[in-house]
């Protein structure tokens, strides 16, 4: 299990919820799940091209204590940026710690 001293960064975890606006149109909003302490294992950035436009993909790898309520496509907020969770790895299948992969795209 990660020791408390290594869990030295704070992130907020949020889930997408579809609600309706005043015109009864569906809109996506983010609902906070929790704020947790994590260890940021790595931060990477790479240039990609999407539809002819150059973008930067920022990828985080994060270690945290195990939670069973996380889903792919939940988001996390770290240093003011929203990242989409696209990888969940229950380390050794032991339900003690998780490695999250998350990505943020910027133009």
HELIX and SHEET records of a PDB file:
HELIX    1   1 UNK A   91  UNK A   93  5                                   3    
SHEET    1   A 7 UNK A   9  UNK A  20  0                                        
SHEET    2   A 7 UNK A  26  UNK A  50 -1                                        
SHEET    3   A 7 UNK A  53  UNK A  65 -1                                        
SHEET    4   A 7 UNK A  97  UNK A 106 -1                                        
SHEET    5   A 7 UNK A  81  UNK A  90 -1                                        
SHEET    6   A 7 UNK A  75  UNK A  78 -1                                        
SHEET    7   A 7 UNK A   9  UNK A  20 -1                                        
END                                                                             
